[in-house]
Amino acid sequence: MMNLHDSVRSSRCACGACHSRPALSRRQFLCTTAATVAAVSGVAATVGGTAHAQQPSGATAPGRAILIKGGCVLTLDRTVGDFEQADVLIEGGKISAVRASISAPNAEVIDASRMIVMPGLVDTHRHMWQGILRNVLPDGSLDDYIATVQKTFGAKYVPDDVYAGDYFSALGAIDSGVTCILDWSHIHNTPEHTDAAVKALGDSGVRAVFAYGNAQTVDGRWWEAKGSKFPSDIARLRKQYFSSDNQLATLYLAAPSGSPEQILPTFKAARDVGARITIHVGVGERGRSGLLEKLNAEKALAADTTYIHCCTLNDTEWKLIRDTGGTISIAGYVETLMGHGNPPIQKAIDTGIRPSLSVDVETSVPNDFFQQMRTIFSLQKNEVWARRLAGDKDPPKFLTVREVLEFATIEGARANGLERKIGTLTPGKDADLILLRTDRLNVMPMNNAVGAVVTSMGPQNVDSVLIAGKVMKRNGQLVGVDFGRLVRLGDEARDRLYSNANVKNVRL
């Protein structure tokens, strides 16, 4: 029996005006905007249709509107503005109005005093099947990850393990304020594995982008998993699970790393069924091959593609992403931890691309998206300071906390192909939003709302989460989740997996 540890050793403000003023009013200081209550009367919009606010516990009656009352509202929509104190009305699963003193006598009221109300966080790349392998590889490199997580554990996953992994990862995301997540799913050893992943995402209630990938793609070599039908099975998935755009789950294809000859058929399979594409590129030494130049020569690059990591791409490849309208996903914590290369935050900005953010692997990093924002914020500032100290007379500008928050919301929605539905608290968009407590010792007394979110908050501040108007978390607790069953599900899946992989579970 292999010991796991032995195997590892071997193997801004809405208008921007307030930033230029010499002094800030209390209102500007709290909500970092000049477009506040004075402009509130003009931002309301009403969405027709039957109101609903369903949730598993039944605490909010189906068909009933929800009024979020008296919070500091960060809409992140520059035309709407932010508000030191305002209300958000949700009807029919959508944001109906954002303004002060909304009257909705029949609505369920959520008291948001001493809370920040903002769009839910959006993760654009996470391998959710690994949710039962959290913290299994805290010291590992990318090579360790391939050897242990993919080759040792991944090859032995059964469909029930996939379900448990995705379910844990999805609930963990919701609990920490992530309302939309792209599941970069490369565990499809059989179609039953695929179905288990889709079911888990649906059961969790998260807004999911299911990125269907190869059974195991390691360093450009395809594993031959018995029963795997990648990429042809994507046609079945489109018909069986993703036939409508009016649902929480949407379909992507997770393209393999490798040669153009391996990648091009997967791009075609995705586009044949109208699925967007996500692909890892520029990862360590593996990413210095000029792959995107080769794919561009085949006219394969387009605006439907998100490029992950991008740490070691050359200048031509960066321009190709920009010129073809692609989006990118940066996972700064993992990239610095596992040897992918320097997270290309400044490179993206210099090229004219605004990045989205992602967790990547919970085997090695926390599912805490606040930590992802802080990582990106500090890394970019450190790079600029280093250039200044080295004598650079024209260094880049420092990122602001508002820009980073936009990366985690607006740009995430764009990369996930959902910018028309989510990412801002704009009347008419789906009601994906979170309520963050400001009466906790890590942020009180509250002085700057955006600053508090990016620099100081964590999952412990997430009081409430709504997805498409459905209450998923309330008063700091997930709604409708049987934690006794959840504990048993996780323990059983973990123990079964270790046994099947012939790995001794050493927890200390």
N, C-alpha and C positions, 0 to 999 in steps of 0.2 A: 504494500500500500504506500502511495506517495504522500509525503508530508508537504503541505501546501507551501510552507515557508522555505523548505529546501528547494522546491521547484522554482520559486521566484529568484532565489539566489543564483541558481544555475541559468536560468533563462533571462432753458432761459425764459426766461420770461416770454410771454406770448408776443409782445411787440418788441422786446429787446431794450426798451427805453430805460427801464429801471436800472440796467447794468451800467449805464453811462452817467447817472446822476451822482452828485457828490454825497448825498444823504438819502436814506430810505425812510419812508414812512413805515409805521407798524404794519399797515396792510401790505405794502410791497415786500417788506421783510418776511412776512409770514407766507405769502403765496407767490412771491417773485413774479408779479405781473402788474401792469398798469391798467389792464382791461378787466376791471373788477366790477363791484356792485353798481357803479355809475352806468355801466353798459348792459346791465343784466336784463333790462326790460326788453331788449331786442333779440335775445338769443333763443327764445322758446320756439319749439316746433312740435307739432302733434302728429303722431302716427296713428292711422286708423286701424280698425280691426279689434278683435276681442282681446281684452287684457288677460294675461295669465302669469302666474308666478308659482309654478309647481316646485315641490321639493319632497324628498323621500319621506320625511317625518310627518308631513301633512301640517306643519306648524303654520304655513301660509297656504290658504285655501286656493285650489286651482281656479283660474279665472279672475283672480283678484290682483289689482294693480299694487305696486310697491312704491312707497314714497320714502326716499332716504333724506332725512331731515337734518339741516343745520351743520353740515360738515364743511371743512375747508376743501373745496373742490378743485382738483387739478384736471381739467379736461384734456390738456395737451393739444387741443385744437386751437391754433393761433387766431382763427376767426371768431371763436367763441370766447376764449380767454379763460382765466382761472379766477377763483372767487375765495375770498377769506371766509365767507359764510354763504352757503346757498343750499338749495334742495335739488335732488335728482328724482324725476318721476319716471317709472318704468311701467310700460303698458304693452301687452302683447309680446313680451320678451325683448322689447326694444326700448331704447332711451327715448322718451317722449318729450321731455323738457328739462332744461337746466336753468334755474333762475332762483332768486330769493323769494321766499314766502309763497310757495306753491300751495294752492288749496285743492285737496283731493280727498273729500270726506269718506269715500269708500275704500281708500287704499290702506294696505298694511303699512304701518309706519315703522321704520328703522331709525332709531336715534343715532345720529352720527356726530353729535357734539363731542369735542375732543378727539376727533378722528379726521384723517385725510381720506377723501374719496377720490379714486383715480382709476384709470384703466388697468385691467389685469395685466400681469407680466406675460411676455410671450417668448418661449424657448424654441429656437429654430433647429435644434439638433441634439437628440438624446437617445442613447441606446437603451430603451426602456425594458427590454427583456432581461436586463441585468439587475433589475430592482431587488432580487433576492440575493444578490452578491455585493450588496453595499459594503464598502470599506474592506473588501477582501484583499485589495492590493494597494494599500496606502503609500508604500515606498517604491512602487514599481515604475519602470520605464515603459515606453511603447513596446519594446521587444518582450518585456515581461508580460504585458497585457495580452499580446498575441499568443504567447506560449501558454499562459494560464487561463485567461478568460475565454478566448476563442477556441484554441485547440484542445484544451483539457476539459473545460466545463461546457462550452458551447456545443461541442460535438456530441455530448451526452444529454442534452436537454430533451425532455419529452414535452408534449403539448401542455400538460398541466403545469410544468415549470414555466413555460412561456406565459401562460395566463397569470400565474402568481407574480412573476417579474413585472409584467406590464401593469398589473393592477396595483401593486405596491408603488411603483414609480409614478403612476398617474395620481393616486391619492396623495402621495408625498408632494407632488407638484401643486395640487389644489391647496393643500394645507399650508404651503409656503407662499401662496399668492400668485402662482402661475396658472392662468386660466386657459391658455392655448399652448400646445406643445407638439413639436414634430417628432414622431417616433421613428428614428432611423433604424429600421428593423431588418437586421441581417441574420436571422435565426430560423429561416424557413426550410428546415431539413425535410419537411413534408408539408403538403397542403393543410394537414391538421394543425401543424404548428402555426401556420398563417391564420387559420380560423380562430385559434385560441387567443392570439394577440389582438385581433379585431374585436372579439367578444369582450376581452378585458377592458379595452379602451371604452367600449360602449357602456359596460357596467359601471365604470368609474364616474361617468358624467362629465369628464373633461372634454374641452374642445380639442379634438385630436386631428393632426395631419399624419396619416399612416403612410410612411415611406417604405414601400415594399422592396426588399433587397435580396441579394443572393444568399444562399444557405450559409456559406462562410467564404468570405473573400479575404485572403491573407497575402499581403505583399505581392499582389498581382497574380496569384495562383488560385484558381477556382477549385474549391473542394467539391468532390462528387458525393453529395448527400443523397442517399437512397430515397427516391420519391420526390425530390425537389423538382419543381417545374418552372423555375425562374428562367427567363422573365415572362414566359408565355402565360403564366397563371394570372397575370395582371388583368387580362381580358375577363376572366371569371370574377375577379374581385370587383372590377368596375360594374359588372352586371348584377352581382349578388349583393354587394354592400354599399356601393358608392354611385348608384345610378342617378341620384339627385344632388344638386348643389345646395338644396335647402335643408341641410342637416348639420349636426355638429362635427361629423367625421368627413374628411376629404382625403383624396388619394394622390400620392406622389409615387415616383419610382426612385429608389436609392441605388444609384448606378455604382458598379464596382470600380475599384482602382485596377489598373492594369494597362494593357496596350489598347490603342484605338480599335484594333480588331475585336477585342473583347467588349469594349464600351459602346461602340456604335450601334450594335443590334439592340442594346438595352435602351438607348435614347430613342430609337425608332419604335420599340414596343411601347414606351411611355407615350410618345406623341400620337401613336395610332389610336390610343384610347383617351386622349385629351388629359393626360396626367402631367403635372410639372415634375421637374427632376432635381435631385440633390446629390452631390458628389464630393468626396474628400479629394482635395488637391493641395500641393505644396506642403506635404508633411515630411519634415526632416530630409534626410538624404534621398528618400523615396520620391520626393517632390521636385527634384531638380531636372526632370527629364524633358521639359518643354512640351508636356502633354497637351496643354491647351492650344499651343500653336499647331500641333498635329491635328487636333480635333477641328480647329478652325479651318484648316486646309480642306476638310471634308464638309465644310459648311454646317457643322453640328452645334455651334454655339448660338444661343438665343436668350431672349429675356425670360424664358420659363425655367431658368436654371439657377440654383443656389450653390455656391462654391464654399466648402467648409475648410477652415483653417487658413490656407493660402500663405503660410509662413515663409515658404522658400520659392515662391513664384518669381519669375523674372519680370522685368519692366514691360516687355511686350505682352506677356500674359495678363498683367494687371490692366493694360489698356484694352485688351480684347474683352475682358469682363465688363469694363465700363462701356465700351462702344457697342456691345451687343445687349446691354441693358440687364446684365446679370446682377444678382444680389450675393452677399457674402454673410457667412456666419463665423464669428470668432468665439472660441472657447478659451479665454486667456488663462484660466487657472490650470486646465489640463495641458495647454501648450507649453507653459513654463515648467510644469511638473514632470512631464513625460518625454521631453526632448523633441517636440515638433518643430521648434524654432521660435524666434521672437514673435510674439503676437503682433500682427501687422496693422495695428490700429492707426498709427500715423501714416503708414503707406496707403491704407484705404482712403483716409481723409485727403492726402496729397493727390491721389488719383481722381478724387471727386466722387467717391463711393461712401455712403453712410452704412456702417456695418450693423448687423443684428448680433445678438448674443446667444450663447448656448452653454449648457452644463456638460454635455458629452457623456461621460461615464461616471456613474455613481459608485463604481468599484474603487475609485481613487479620490473623488472629490465630493463635496457636499452638494445636496440638491438645492441649496440656498441660493436663489437668484440674486438676492441683495449682495452676496459675496461676489458674484460674477460682475455686477456693476462696479463694485469697489475695486476689483482687480483691474478692470479696463481703465478706470479713472486714474488709479495710481501708476500703472505702467506707462500710460501716455504722458503723464506729468513728469515722471522720472526721465523719460527719453528726452523731453524738451529741456529739463534742467541739465541733463548731461551734455547736451549740445551747447547750451549756454556756457557751462563751465569749461568746455573745450574750446571756447572762443568763437563760436558761431555768431555772426553779427546779424543774421536774419533767421532766427529759429522759428519753428511753427508756433501757432497760438496754443495756449492751454485749452483743453476740453473744459466745458462747464458741466456742472451737475445736471442741468436741464438737457444738454445734449446726450449725456449718458442715459438719462431716463427715457429719452426718445428712442435711443438704440434698443432699449429693453421693452419697448411697447410699439411705437409706430413702425420702426424698421423691422421689428420681429413680425408684425402683421403683414408688412409688405413682402418679406422673404417667404412667408407661409402662404402667400397668394390670397390674403384675407383682408387687405387694407380697406376694402369697401364695407366690411362688416364690423371690424374691431380695431383696436389700437388707440382710439381716442374716445372721449365721452361726447360724441357728437349726436345731437338729436337725429333719430332715424337709424343709427347703428344698433347692432345687437348689444344688449346690456351685459357685457363682460366687464366686471369691475370689482375692485377690492376696497375694503375699509381698513385703514391702518391706525392703530391706537397711538395717540400722542401723549397719553397719561401713563407712560412707562418710564422707568428710571433711565433707560438708555437714550431717551430723546427729550425728556422734560427738564426745565420748561422749554416749550417749543418756540423757536425763533425764526426758522426758515423751513418751509414745508418741503421744497424739493431737496434742499440740503439734508434735511432729516431723513428722507427716504433713501437717498443714495449713500450717505456717509455713515449713518448710525443705525438704521433699522435692520430688523431681521425677521424671520418667521414668527417670533414671539409677538410681533406687533400686528400680525394679520388677524383681525377680529372677525371679518366676514368676507365671503367670496360669493359672487353671483356669476353664473355662466348662462348666457341667453335668458337672463331674468330669473333663473332658477337658483334658489339659495342652496349653496353647497357647503358653506361653513358659516356658523353663527355663534357669536359670543365665545370665539376662540376654539370651537369644537366642530369637527366635521359632522354634517347632518346625515342621519340615516345609515351610519356605518357601525356594524357589529364588530367591536374591537376584539371580543373574545374569539370570534370566527376568524378575524384577520390574523391574530397571533398564531392560531393553529394552522392556517393556510401557509403562512410564511415559514414556520418551523418545519412543517411536513415537506414542503418543496425544497427547502435548503438541505435537509437531512437526506432526502431521496437523491438529490443531485450529487452531493458529496459521495454517497454510496455508489451511484452509477459511474461516477468519474474516478472511483478508487482513490479518493483523496481523504486523508485524515483531517478532521475538522479541529484544528488547534486554535483556540480563541484567545490565548494569551501569548 
